[in-house]
């Protein structure tokens, strides 16, 4: 076999690793390029704190001297220790429709994971659930969502041919704002807002929003603790996440609820930036940022990215308050659709609410697993 696997060891090789997907997806109209300035930070151990508590391996495949594939192996030791697991992850797998290349890349990560005594390999998955997770297996006809996979269909076959089976699916829904929300949501929201203990916060500028960002993200550490793949963030990681999205964040699409000046619930949505990212080809400068801001102004789709409620206040209708207010704001600003970001298929309560509200399933992403045996 004339395939050579090499570890990424210098900046020139890293450049090839980062930009290879653009060549592979050259004719793929529904591919969403990454923001390259973020990619350079993400794969840099000096700038990405996740490397401090993870073992990693970045590999590239070469055929006749040409780069034809890439993959990353990750062992998140902090997550494994917290959950009592011995699992490795593969992520950022890219190649053309070539089973031999896929096999060479995946088997190399399998052997690497075994050298650390790992018993299971899952993927595609990054350092945490904040990174793209899973391969798209349904909904290829719909435009891609931010921070989610936009792989070609053949990747499913390439991975399954290597012995991987389903671990868990993540789902994305779409809610048409032309549909009336069931009246029960408005009745519940009105009842909750009648309780003076709760204060709803809506924002018109980033200056007033900033003090609420970190307290809102802190809720995730408790609210998402039992969710598959969730890795708690420290305050530095929260600040980095907030800083990453602040340039394109519209404060009017952030809703929060507090009790005694403590944030207990939040919801964050972004105008869909997919067309802007595609036109910018992943580059913010010199004109890419303009393309993103232009897309944010022109899109009719709002993407619900994050949300959480303090465990002590669940089931009280706080989600109805934030959802109705978000829909109200979206309609006023001319939006026609809200896309609800990835939700685990095991989250039956929330998925039930999606169906009740009239949302439709638009995408399914699958995280795969394979036992590692000698």
N, C-alpha and C positions, 0 to 999 in steps of 0.2 A: 504494500500500500504506500503510495507516494505522498502521504499526508504527514506533515511535521507539526508537532505541538510545541509551542514555545511560551515561556512565561514572560509577561510584560515587565521589563526591568528599567526602562529609561523613558524620558519625555517623548522621544521620537516614536517609540513603540506605543506609548500611551495615546499619542495623537492618532495613530492608525486604529487602535482599539476603539477610541471614542467616535471616530468618523466613519468606520466601516459600515454601520447600519444605513447610513445615507446612500451608500452605493448599492447595498442589497435591496433597499426599498425604492430605488430610483423611479420605477414605474408603478408604484403602489399608491394609488390616489388617496387612500384612507390611512396612510401612515402619518403619525404625528411625531415630528422630530423633537428631540429634547432641546432644552436651552443650554447651549454649549458652555457658557460661562459657569452654569451650575454643575455640568458634568465634570469639568476640570476640578471643581471643589469637591464633588462627591467622591471621586476616585483618588483623591489626594490624602494620604494618611496624616499629613500635617494640618489639614484643614477640616477633615471630617472626623469628629470625635469617636464615631462608631468603630473606627479601626483600633481604638485603645482597648476595647473589650471584645474584639473579634479576631479570629484567625481568618485570613483571606488568601485567595489565589486567583490571579487574573491570567487567563490563558488565551492564546490565539492559535488558530489553525492555518497552515500554509500549504498550498498545493502548487507544485511547479514554481515555487518562489513567490506566489501571490497570496495575499491574505484572503481567506475564504470563510472565516468564522471566528467567533469569540465566545467566551463564557467566563463567569465569575463564580468562584466557590466561597461560601461564607459559613463560618461557625460562630454564631453569636453566643459567646460563653456566658454573658450576663443573662440572656434569655434562658439558655439551657439550665443554668444553675437555679434560676428563679422557679422554673417549671419542672425541674427534675428530669430533663430530657437529654438525650445524646443524639441530637439531630443536626445534620449539616444542610446547607441550602445551595441550590444553584440558581443563578440569576443572570440577566442580561445576555442570554443565549441568542445569538444571531448567526445565521448562515443561509446560503442559498439552499434550494431543494436538493440536498445531497445527504443521503443517509450515512455514508462513510464519514463525512465530516462531522455530522452530529454525533455519531458513535464515538469518534476519536475524542471530541471535546468532553462529552458527558462521562465516558469511561475514565478519562483522566481525572475528573473531579471526584468520581466515585472512589478511585484508588487513593487520592489525596485525603478524602474524608475518612476512609478506613484506617489510614495511618494515624488518625487522631482517635481511633476506637469508636467512631460514630456508628450507629446502628441503623440509621434511616437518612435518606436524602429527599428533601422536598424542594419544590420549585415550580415555576419560576418565583423567586422571592428575594427581596433585598435584605438590608439590615433589619428593617421593621415594616409594619403595615403602612407606614407613611410613604413607602416606596412602591413602585408598580408591582402588582402581585398577580400571578396566574397568567395563563394564555387565554386570549379570547377564543371561545369555542362556538358562540352563537351571537348573531347581531352584526355580522361583517358589513351589512348594507348601511348601517347607521354611522354617522360621523364619529370619530374617536372622542373620548372624554379625556380631560387632563389627568395626568398622573395615573394612567391606566395603559394596559397593553394594546398595541395595534398591530399584532403579528399577522403574517399571512397564514392562510388555512393549513398549508402543508406542515407547519410547525407542530400541529397536533399529532399528525401521523408520525413524524420523525421522533418525537418524544415517546409516544406510546409504543413504537417499535423497539424502543430500548427497555421495555419492561415496566414503564411507569403506569400507574393507575390513579384513579381519582382519590385525592385527599379531601378536598372541600371546594365548593363553588362560591363565587361572589357574584352578586346580581346588581344590575343597574336598571332603574325604572325611569319612565317619563310621564309627567303629568301635564296635560293640556290645560292651560289657564282659561280656555273657552268653556271648559266643563265646570259646572258649579260644584263647589266643595259641599259634601253632605252637611245639612244644617246642624247636625249634632256637634260638629267641631266648633261652630260659632257659639252655640249654647254653652258648651264647656268653657270656651275661652272667656265668654262674658262672665260666667260664674267665678272663674279664677281671678279675673281682673277686679272683681268686686271685693276680693279679700285684700284688705289694706296691708297685710304682711308682705305681699309680693310687689316688687317694683319692676316694671318693664322698662328696659333701656333701649332706645333707638338713637341712631347717630346720623349726623349730617356732615361731620368732618373728621379727619383722622386724628386731630389733636385730642378730641374728646374720646375717641375710640381707644387710643393707645393704652390707657390705664386698665382697660378691661381685657386686653388680649391675653396676658400671661395668666391672670386668675381664671379665665375661661379655659385655657389649655390645661391648667392644673386639674380641672374637673375630669379630663380624659384619663388621667392616671388612675383614678378610682373607678370612673364609670365604665372604662374599657378593660379593666384588669382581667376579666375572665373571657375576653373575646380572643378568638384564635389569632395567634401571631402578634398580638399587641405587645409592644415593648415600651415600658414607661420612659418618659423623657425627664431629664433634669432641667433646671431653669435655663441653662445655657442653650440646650437643644430647643426649648420652647422659644427663646428669643430668636434663634436662627430661623426657625420655621415661620415665625411672625414677620421677620425682616424679609424673608424670601417672597412672601405674598403681598406685603404692604404696598409696593408700587402699583399693583393692579387691583387692589382691594377697594371696592366701593362701600364706604361706611354704612350707607343706607340699607345694605343687604346683610348686615350683622345685627342680630337681635340677642339680647341678654336679659336675664331675670335675676334679681338679687333679693336677699332677705337680710335685714340688718347690715346693709352695705357689703354683704358677701355674695359674690356671684355663685348661683346654684344651677344655672342652665344657660346654654348659649346655642346659637345656630349661625353658621357662616355660609354664604353663597357667593359665587363669582359669576359675572357675565361670561359666557362661553368664549374662550379665546382661541379655539381650534383654528379657524381660518387665518387669524393673525400669526399664529405659530407656524403654520404651513407656509404662508407667504414670506415670513422672516427667515425660514429655513433654519430655525434654531439660533439665529444670531441677533442679539439685541442691538448691536451697533454696526454701522451708523444709523440704520433706518428701522431696525427690527422693533425697537420699543414703540416707535410710531405705529407700526403695523398692529401691535398688541392693543394699544390704546384705541386705535381706529376700530378694531374688531369688537372691543368692549362697548363701543358706542353704537355699532351697527347691528349687533346680534339680537335676536329675539329669544334666545335661550339662556336661561339662568341655570347654573350648575350648583346644586347643593353639595358642598364639600365636606363640612364638618358639623357635628352637633353632639351635645351631650347634656345629661341631667344628673346632678348629684343623686347617688343611690337613695338617700333619705327622702327625696322629693319626687320619686318616680310614681307614675300612676295617678297623679293629681291633676293632670290636664295642662301642665306647663308647655308640653310640646304643641298642644292645640293653640295656645296663645301665640307662640313664636311662629308656627306655620301659617296661621291666618294673617298675622301681621306681615310676614314675608310675602305671601301671595298678594296682599293688598298693595304693598310697595311695588312688587313686580308689575302688576297690572297698571299702576299709575305711570310707570316708566315705559310702558309699551311692550313688555315681554309677553310672549305667547306660550312658552313652554318652560317647565322646570324639570331638569334632569336630576334624579336623585342618585348620588354616587354609590360606590360599591358597598353592598351590605351582605353579610354572610347568610347563606341559605338556612342556617340554623337559628337565625333570629326571627322566629315565627311570629312574635308579637308585632314587631315593626313591619314585617312583610304582610301580615294581615291588615295592618293599617293602610298599607299601600293599595291593596286590592279594594278595601272599603272606600278609599278616597277616589278610586277610579283610575289609578296609575296603571301603566302597561309596561311589561318587561321588554327591555330593548337590547340588553347585552348580558351574556353569561361568561364569566371568567373562571377557569379551572386551575387550581393548584394541585400538582401531581405529587406522588410519593413513590418511593421504592425502598424496600428493605435492603440493607447492605450485608451480604453474607459472603463468607469465603468460598 
